[in-house]
Amino acid sequence: VQLQASGGGLVQAGGSLTLSCAASGSIFSFSALGWYRQAPGIQRGMVATITRGGTTNYADSVKGRFTISRDNAKNTVYLQMNSLKPEDTAVYFCSADNPSATRRYWGQGTLVTVSS
């Protein structure tokens, strides 16, 4: 499985960005898809996840601002980011868990920079 993340860039505080993560194959069977982020000197952490059944989970720091969604027909998972803050600056990685949730695949990461 290959995951290709895109959509990162430079945005001013208060702005919006949408990240996309396209999978090389069907995402329907993945038990969960997610977005994680890593800032310099900080451990990679969960931003948002969505299960095969559509249940979503968000980090407290992004609740109400970010929305994760999946399009099974396009084999793509999205992260809509609104009201961005400088502390959202990080490299964002998409992930996919296999059907048995025993293996996690990672995309290559896309950089989001939020200027104040």
Beta strands, then each sheet from edge to edge (+ up, - down):
strand 1: 3-6
strand 2: 9-12
strand 3: 17-23
strand 4: 32-38
strand 5: 45-51
strand 6: 56-58
strand 7: 66-71
strand 8: 76-81
strand 9: 90-97
strand 10: 104-106
strand 11: 110-115
sheet 1: 1+ 3- 8+ 7-
sheet 2: 2+ 11+ 9- 4+ 5- 6+
sheet 3: 2+ 11+ 9- 10+
end
